[in-house]
Amino acid sequence: MRAKNRIVELAADMVPIFADPAREYCYLSRVRRYRRIDGGARFSVLTNDGEEMTFDVRFVSPYVVRVRCHRPGVEPPTDSAMLVEGALRHADVHVEAREGRVVIRSDSLELRVVRRPFHYGVFDLKGRKLLVQQIGDVTDSHLVSLPLGCSRDFRGRIAFHESFELAPDERLHSPELGTSDLRGHRIVSRPGDARGAGAARSSSSFIWSSCGYGVFVHHAGETVYELGCPSSITCSFRVEDAHLDYSIVFGADAEEIMARYAGLGVRGAASR
């Protein structure tokens, strides 16, 4: 007989992002070429199985980076339902190619894109690491958490995922879920889902870190966050969409991060 109880609806929420037997996965592997765009650069990147992806990264202000990624033929909207009208903008940057990488520098931060294996990191102007994509979560020569990429379920539906390194003492928080450290938790976010803070589901779309950054996911649909769980060294999230669009907000402390987050033009951010 089939299970017929109240916890059945949670079954899909419990499958780890990178351990779904019904999905086929790929991740970005190496840069083919790039060109400059307003505020940053657009990259053509091959996945580990040879598919071409478009990766856009640009500074919308000296302390805020917007990242977008999509497959060929799937041009995502320039605007976002999560941002108010007039929020689209870009900062002045300097873009240059260095040995094995492309460097995008604002007045306050430096973003370095490594060509192979593809990944990026953000540093302050003194060279201190603030955020780096995770590409080294490996056990027994196999990746535990996958780098930026996408997966396809048995119906052919696409979902995008992203992964960042976690520092040993890093703590993670959400304005919607209070001040508790969320590291070690898995959260399924459905904006508009008004469930309790301790529940497996929430309406969170912004996660900020004690290491001086916050990540705002622009998607209005379901997002799954694995915040040091099941892998203790990785923060990952997956969006149920055929493209990926998120912003990273940097600041010296929580107050500065939240002020810049509100300044993004996020719908409802000022009231959170």
C-alpha positions as CSV (number, residue, x, y, z in Angstrom):
1,M,0.0,0.0,0.0
2,R,1.1,3.6,-0.5
3,A,1.8,5.9,2.5
4,K,-1.1,8.1,3.3
5,N,-0.2,10.4,6.2
6,R,0.6,14.1,6.8
7,I,4.4,13.8,6.3
8,V,4.1,12.5,2.7
9,E,4.0,16.0,1.4
10,L,7.4,16.6,2.9
11,A,9.1,13.7,1.1
12,A,10.3,15.8,-1.9
13,D,11.6,18.4,0.5
14,M,14.0,15.9,2.1
15,V,15.8,14.8,-1.0
16,P,19.3,16.5,-1.0
17,I,19.9,18.8,-4.0
18,F,22.7,16.7,-5.4
19,A,21.4,13.3,-4.5
20,D,18.2,13.0,-6.5
21,P,18.2,9.8,-8.5
22,A,15.5,11.2,-10.8
23,R,17.7,14.0,-12.0
24,E,20.6,14.3,-14.5
25,Y,23.2,16.9,-13.5
26,C,25.8,19.1,-15.2
27,Y,28.0,22.0,-14.0
28,L,30.0,24.8,-15.6
29,S,33.6,23.6,-16.3
30,R,35.6,26.0,-18.5
31,V,35.4,29.4,-20.2
32,R,35.4,29.5,-24.0
33,R,35.3,33.3,-24.5
34,Y,34.0,36.4,-22.9
35,R,33.1,40.0,-23.7
36,R,32.6,43.1,-21.7
37,I,29.0,44.3,-20.8
38,D,27.8,47.3,-18.7
39,G,29.1,46.8,-15.2
40,G,30.9,43.5,-15.9
41,A,31.3,40.7,-18.4
42,R,29.4,38.0,-20.3
43,F,31.0,34.5,-20.6
44,S,30.4,31.6,-22.8
45,V,31.1,28.5,-20.6
46,L,31.1,24.8,-21.4
47,T,29.7,22.4,-18.9
48,N,31.4,19.1,-17.9
49,D,29.4,17.3,-20.6
50,G,30.1,19.9,-23.4
51,E,26.9,22.0,-23.3
52,E,27.4,25.7,-23.7
53,M,26.0,28.1,-21.1
54,T,25.9,31.9,-20.8
55,F,27.1,33.4,-17.5
56,D,26.6,37.1,-16.8
57,V,28.2,38.9,-13.9
58,R,28.0,42.6,-13.3
59,F,28.3,45.2,-10.5
60,V,25.0,47.0,-10.0
61,S,26.8,49.2,-7.4
62,P,30.3,49.1,-6.0
63,Y,29.2,46.6,-3.3
64,V,26.5,44.6,-5.1
65,V,27.0,41.9,-7.8
66,R,24.3,40.4,-9.9
67,V,24.8,37.0,-11.4
68,R,22.7,35.4,-14.2
69,C,23.1,32.0,-15.9
70,H,21.1,30.3,-18.6
71,R,21.2,27.7,-21.4
72,P,21.3,28.6,-25.1
73,G,17.9,29.7,-26.4
74,V,16.6,30.5,-22.9
75,E,17.1,34.2,-22.5
76,P,15.8,35.2,-19.0
77,P,14.0,38.5,-18.4
78,T,16.3,41.4,-17.8
79,D,14.0,42.6,-15.1
80,S,12.9,40.5,-12.1
81,A,9.5,40.1,-10.4
82,M,11.4,40.4,-7.1
83,L,12.8,43.8,-7.9
84,V,10.8,47.1,-8.0
85,E,10.8,49.2,-11.2
86,G,13.9,51.2,-11.7
87,A,16.2,48.8,-9.8
88,L,18.2,47.8,-12.9
89,R,21.5,49.7,-13.0
90,H,25.2,49.2,-13.3
91,A,28.4,50.5,-11.7
92,D,31.6,51.6,-13.4
93,V,34.1,48.8,-13.5
94,H,37.5,47.9,-14.9
95,V,37.7,44.6,-16.8
96,E,41.0,43.0,-17.7
97,A,42.3,39.5,-18.6
98,R,45.1,38.2,-16.5
99,E,46.9,34.8,-16.6
100,G,44.1,32.2,-16.5
101,R,41.4,34.6,-15.2
102,V,39.3,37.7,-15.9
103,V,39.2,40.4,-13.3
104,I,36.3,42.8,-12.8
105,R,37.0,45.6,-10.4
106,S,34.6,48.1,-8.9
107,D,35.6,51.0,-6.7
108,S,35.3,48.7,-3.7
109,L,35.6,45.1,-4.7
110,E,37.4,42.7,-7.1
111,L,35.7,39.8,-8.8
112,R,37.9,37.2,-10.3
113,V,36.7,34.6,-12.8
114,V,39.0,31.6,-13.2
115,R,38.7,30.2,-16.7
116,R,39.4,26.5,-15.8
117,P,38.1,25.0,-13.7
118,F,35.4,27.7,-14.0
119,H,34.6,29.5,-10.8
120,Y,34.6,33.0,-9.4
121,G,35.5,34.7,-6.1
122,V,35.0,38.2,-4.7
123,F,37.7,39.9,-2.7
124,D,38.1,43.3,-1.1
125,L,40.8,45.7,-2.5
126,K,43.3,44.4,0.0
127,G,42.9,40.9,-1.4
128,R,40.9,39.4,1.5
129,K,38.5,36.7,0.3
130,L,34.8,37.5,0.9
131,L,33.0,34.8,-1.2
132,V,34.1,32.0,-3.5
133,Q,32.1,29.4,-5.4
134,Q,32.6,25.9,-4.2
135,I,34.4,23.5,-6.6
136,G,36.4,21.4,-4.2
137,D,33.7,19.6,-2.1
138,V,35.2,16.1,-2.9
139,T,35.1,12.8,-1.2
140,D,36.9,9.7,-2.6
141,S,37.5,11.6,-5.9
142,H,33.8,12.3,-6.3
143,L,32.1,15.7,-6.0
144,V,29.7,15.9,-3.0
145,S,28.3,19.3,-3.8
146,L,28.3,20.3,-7.5
147,P,29.6,23.7,-8.8
148,L,27.2,26.1,-10.5
149,G,25.1,24.3,-13.1
150,C,21.7,22.7,-13.7
151,S,19.8,19.5,-13.5
152,R,16.9,17.9,-15.4
153,D,14.2,15.7,-13.8
154,F,12.5,12.7,-15.4
155,R,9.9,15.0,-17.0
156,G,12.7,17.1,-18.6
157,R,12.1,20.1,-16.3
158,I,15.2,22.2,-15.7
159,A,16.4,23.5,-12.3
160,F,19.6,25.6,-11.6
161,H,21.8,25.2,-8.6
162,E,24.7,27.2,-7.1
163,S,27.3,26.4,-4.4
164,F,29.6,28.5,-2.2
165,E,32.4,27.7,0.1
166,L,31.7,28.0,3.9
167,A,34.4,29.2,6.3
168,P,34.8,27.0,9.4
169,D,33.3,29.7,11.8
170,E,30.8,31.2,9.3
171,R,27.3,31.7,10.5
172,L,24.2,32.1,8.2
173,H,21.0,34.1,8.9
174,S,17.7,35.2,7.3
175,P,15.7,38.3,8.1
176,E,12.5,36.2,7.8
177,L,13.7,33.5,10.2
178,G,15.1,35.6,13.0
179,T,18.6,35.8,14.4
180,S,19.3,32.1,14.9
181,D,22.3,30.6,13.1
182,L,20.9,28.6,10.1
183,R,24.1,26.7,9.4
184,G,23.4,23.0,9.3
185,H,19.8,23.5,8.2
186,R,17.9,22.7,5.0
187,I,15.2,25.2,4.0
188,V,12.6,25.0,1.3
189,S,11.5,28.5,0.5
190,R,8.2,29.3,-1.3
191,P,7.7,33.1,-1.2
192,G,4.3,33.8,0.2
193,D,4.2,30.6,2.2
194,A,3.5,31.9,5.7
195,R,4.8,29.0,7.8
196,G,6.5,29.1,11.2
197,A,10.2,30.0,11.6
198,G,11.0,26.5,12.8
199,A,9.3,24.7,10.0
200,A,11.0,23.0,7.0
201,R,9.4,25.6,4.7
202,S,9.6,29.3,4.8
203,S,9.3,32.4,2.6
204,S,12.9,33.3,2.8
205,S,14.7,34.7,-0.3
206,F,17.7,36.4,1.4
207,I,20.4,34.7,3.4
208,W,23.2,36.7,4.9
209,S,26.6,35.6,6.3
210,S,28.8,36.6,9.2
211,C,31.6,36.7,6.6
212,G,30.3,40.0,5.2
213,Y,27.9,39.1,2.4
214,G,24.2,38.3,1.7
215,V,22.6,36.4,-1.2
216,F,19.3,37.4,-2.6
217,V,17.6,34.9,-5.0
218,H,15.4,36.7,-7.6
219,H,13.1,33.8,-8.3
220,A,9.5,33.8,-7.2
221,G,9.1,30.1,-7.2
222,E,10.5,27.3,-5.0
223,T,14.1,27.6,-3.8
224,V,15.8,24.9,-1.7
225,Y,18.7,26.0,0.5
226,E,21.2,23.6,2.0
227,L,23.2,25.7,4.4
228,G,26.1,23.5,5.5
229,C,23.8,20.5,5.3
230,P,24.4,17.7,4.2
231,S,27.9,19.0,3.4
232,S,29.3,21.0,6.3
233,I,31.7,23.0,4.0
234,T,29.2,24.1,1.4
235,C,26.2,26.4,1.1
236,S,24.0,25.5,-1.9
237,F,20.7,26.4,-3.3
238,R,18.5,25.3,-6.2
239,V,15.8,27.2,-8.1
240,E,13.0,25.4,-10.0
241,D,13.5,27.6,-13.1
242,A,15.2,27.3,-16.5
243,H,17.6,30.1,-15.6
244,L,19.4,31.4,-12.5
245,D,19.3,35.0,-11.3
246,Y,20.7,36.2,-7.9
247,S,22.5,39.2,-6.3
248,I,25.2,39.2,-3.7
249,V,25.3,42.2,-1.3
250,F,28.6,42.9,0.6
251,G,29.0,44.9,3.7
252,A,31.1,45.3,6.9
253,D,28.4,44.1,9.2
254,A,24.7,43.0,9.3
255,E,23.4,46.5,9.4
256,E,25.3,47.6,6.3
257,I,24.4,44.4,4.4
258,M,20.7,44.9,5.2
259,A,20.8,48.6,4.2
260,R,22.3,47.8,0.8
261,Y,19.8,44.9,0.4
262,A,16.9,47.3,0.9
263,G,18.6,49.7,-1.5
264,L,18.5,47.1,-4.2
265,G,14.8,47.8,-4.8
266,V,13.6,44.5,-3.4
267,R,9.8,44.3,-3.1
268,G,9.0,44.5,0.6
269,A,12.6,44.6,1.8
270,A,12.3,47.8,3.6
271,S,9.5,46.4,5.8
272,R,11.4,43.2,6.8
